[in-house]
């Protein structure tokens, strides 16, 4: 018998929901025992108590932490590491916030208190926190839609509003008021970091008028982080009448990646400088989706017909859930 199987005899190592304990409910799917901290008795307990509540785990882990905030912590909220408690030998946690420090120090999703309370963790109580890649059922995801990526909000909450410059920390698998499922990307790690981040470049050449140019064919399910242009010629004196606008369209899904097309009116192109288009919606694309750069030349902006322009797409490959 493998050591991991001996330590965690009821763990569902092959990913199938089996009832090896004979209690009538599926065993918890919890992979990679090496990710569990030294508090094996606590982890064995959370494995038992969460049986049937953890839907899947893709290389994820549950860790034991302690609440030293001076108040209760609500389960289903995102937590950050706040220090180390010498008495329990556990990391202490507090609610995450919508700031850079929280993305850096992210611990994961608070799922329950030691003893089985799935509503809140008392002050000085031991909390079980779900880490990167694990999905947790029985949470309220009714305010979101399946497939939504989520970012940190105030007081441990989650929001579907994109936070520029930071990766999402979770994704909605099932939207439901009581049986919702989330996949958590903890430790400041987006799910896509488990697979390669890549860039793709395509030559646009000069722009002599409005035009549509094929930009990208997704090699697999991907998350489009950024689309940028680089030109050897700058634009100048753009205004509300004379300008260029740029949109990135997903021809396969018939949607746009920019809520509003980017215009050189107020955001001129500088020579030999990255010009970010900043996609802010529909960034999750499926395998073989075709993206197109839609260029609109309005009236008489700077002549770019002899310019040398390239487009760069930065994307992450998405692990199947």
N, C-alpha and C positions, 0 to 999 in steps of 0.2 A: 504494500500500500504506500502511495506517495505521502510524503510528510504533510503536504497541504491537505490531503484527504483525511489524514489522521487527526489533524488539528481542527478541521472544519468538516466533520463527517456528513453534515446535512446540506452542505453548499451544493448548488446546482452548477457543477463545473462545466458541463457540456452545453449549457444555455437552455435546456429543456425544463419546463416547469413540472417537476416531479414531486410526488408526495411520498418521500422516503420515510417520513416519521409516522405516517399512518393516522395523522390527525384530521384528515379530510380537506386540508388546504395545501396549496402548492408551496414548496420550499422556496426560500429566498434565493434569487439568483445573484450571487456575490462572487465575482471573480478576483483573482490575484490576491491571495492571502498575504503576500509580501507587502502590500500596501497598507495593511492593518497595522496600527501601532502596537506598542508592547503590551497594552492592556487587553490581553486576549480574553479574559473572563468577561469584560464589558462588551467586547465585540461578539463573543458567543451569545451573550444575552440579546444584543440588538439584532443579531441574526435570527434568533428565535422569535423575538417580539415583532419584528418587521415581516415575518413570514407571510407571504401573500400580498404585501404592500409595496414591495420593490418589484416593479414590472420587469425590468431588464437591467443588465449592467455590462457595459462595454469597457472592460478594463478599469472599472470604477472601484471605489472603496468607501467604507464607512469608517470614520474615526471618532474617537471619544474626545470631547473637549469639556471645559468647565465654564459655567456662567459666573463671571465675577463683576458684572455690571452694576450690582446693587438693586436690580429689579428683575422682573421676569422677561424672558425672551419667548416670542411667539413662534411656534413651529410653522414651517412653510415659508419662513423668511430667510434671506441670504445673510451670512455672517462673515466677518473678517477675523483673522487672528489678531488678538490684542495684547498678547504677552504670554508668559509662562507662569503657571502656578506651582510653586515648589511643594506645597502640601499634598496635592493630588498627583503631581508629576505629569500634568496634562496642559496643553495649550489652552489659554483662555480666549474667549470669543466675545464679540459684540456685534451689533447690527452693522451691516454694510451701509454705505452712503453713496451718493452719486458723485464721487470724486476720485482723483487719480490714486490716492492712497488705498482706497477700497479695492480698486482693480488690481493693484499690486499685491495686497495682502489677503485676497479672497480665500476663505476657507471652504465655503460650500453652502448647501441648503440644510437648515436645521430641520430634522425630521421627528425627533422625539426625545423625551427625557428618560434617563435611566429609571426603570420601574414601569415604563409603559405609557406614560402620559404623552399623547400625540398632539396636545393642544398648546402646551407651554412648558418652558424649562424655568424652574424657580431659581432665585439667586443662590449661588453656591451649588446649584444642581449640575449633574453630569448630562451633557447634551451629546446626542449622536448626530453627526454632520455627514451628509452625503457629498462625496467629492466628484472629481472630473469623470464624466462619461456615464454616470449612473442615472437611471430614470426612476422617479418616485411617483407612485400612484396616490390617490386619495387626497389630492390638493385641488383647490378651486382655481381653475384656469379659464372660467367662463367669460372673463373679460377680454380674452385673446382668441385667436383663431389657430387651428392646427397648422404647424409650419412656421409660426411667428418666431423670430429671434427676439430675445429679451435682454435688456440692459438694466443696470442698477438704478434704482430710484431711492428716495429718502427712506430712512428707517427700515432697511432690509427689504423693501418692496421691489417688485420687478415692473418694467415698463417696456412696451413695444416701440417706444420712441427711440430712434437711433441716436447714439451718443458719438459724435464725430471724434475719431482718433482712438476709440476703444472698441475692443471686440465684444460681441454679445456674451453673456454669461450662462445663458440657458436657451433652450428651444422647446416650444410647445409640441408635444406629440399628440395629445388628445385634449380638446377643449371641452370641459365639463365642470359643473358647479361643485361636484363632490368626488368625482372619479377622474379628475384630470391627471395627466402624465407629463412630466417635464424631463428633459435630458439636461443635466447640469454640466457646465464647463467651468470647473473651479480652478483655483490657484492662478487666476488671471489668464487662464488658457482657454482659448476658443476651441471648439470641437475640431475645427479644421487644422489646428496646429498638430494634430496627430498624423496628418498626412501632408505631403509637400505643399508649400506655398510656391507659386510660380508667377512668372510674367510672360507676356506675349507681346511682340511688337509687330506692327504692320505699317508699311510705307503708304502715306496718303498722297505725297507729292504736293503740287501746287493746287490752289483753289481759285478757279476762274469764275465760279458762279455757284448757285445752290446745287447740291449734289448729295447722293447717298453712297456710302462706301461700306462694303463688308468689313467687319471689324474682328470678329472672333466666333469660333465654333467651340462650344464647351466640350472638352474631351471626356468629361464625367460630370456628375452633379457638382456644382461649384458655387462659391460665394464671391461675387465681384466686389473687391475692396476699393479699387480705384481705376478710373480711366483718365489718362493724361495725354496731352498733346505736347510735342516739342517742335518748334519752328525756328528756322534760321533767320526769319524775317519778323519783325515786330509790327503790331498794329498801333495806330495812334489816332487820336481825334474821333474815336467812335462816340456816337450819341444815340439818342432814341430813334433816329431816322436812318443813319448810316452805321451799320454794324454787321457782325457775324453772330449767329447763334448756333449752338451745338446741342444735340440730343443723342442719347444712346437708346436705341430701341431693341427690344427682344422680338424679333420677327416671328419666332416660333410661338411664343406665349402672347403675342399681340399686346405688349405693355411697354412702358418706358421706364428706364432706370433713374431718370431725373424727374422730380416733381415739376420742375420748371427748367426749360432749356437754358443753358448758360450763354450769356451774351458778352460780347466784348465791350458793350456799353457799361462802363463802370468797372470792367475787369479786362484790361487790355492784355494781349499776348506780348510777352517780352521775348526778345531773340535769345535762342539757346538756353531757355529756361523752362522748367516743367510748368505746364499749364493744366492744373487739375480741373476735371469736370465735376468731381464730387457726386457720384451717384448716391441717392438717398432713399431709394425705394426699389422693390422688386429685384434685390441683389442676389437672391437665391435663384440659380438657374439650373435646369436639368441637363443631363447628357444630351449632346447634339443640338442644344438651343443655339440659334444663330443670332448674333448681335450685329447691329448696323449703326454706324456713325452717320447721323443726319445733319447735314450742313446747310444752313440757310444764309444766303448773302442778301442783305437788305440794302438796296440802293447802291451807294458808292463809298464803301469803307476802304481802308488801305488795300492796295493791290497785292494779293498773295498768289497771283497766277504763276510766278516764277519761284515761289518759295519751296523749300524742301521741308515737308512736315511729316512727322511720324506719330502714330498713336501707340501708347503703351497700356496694356491691361494687366493689372495686378489682381490675382485671384487665389483663393484657397480651394483645394479639393475637399469635398465633403464626404465624411465617412457615412456609410449607409446606417440607418437606425432601424 
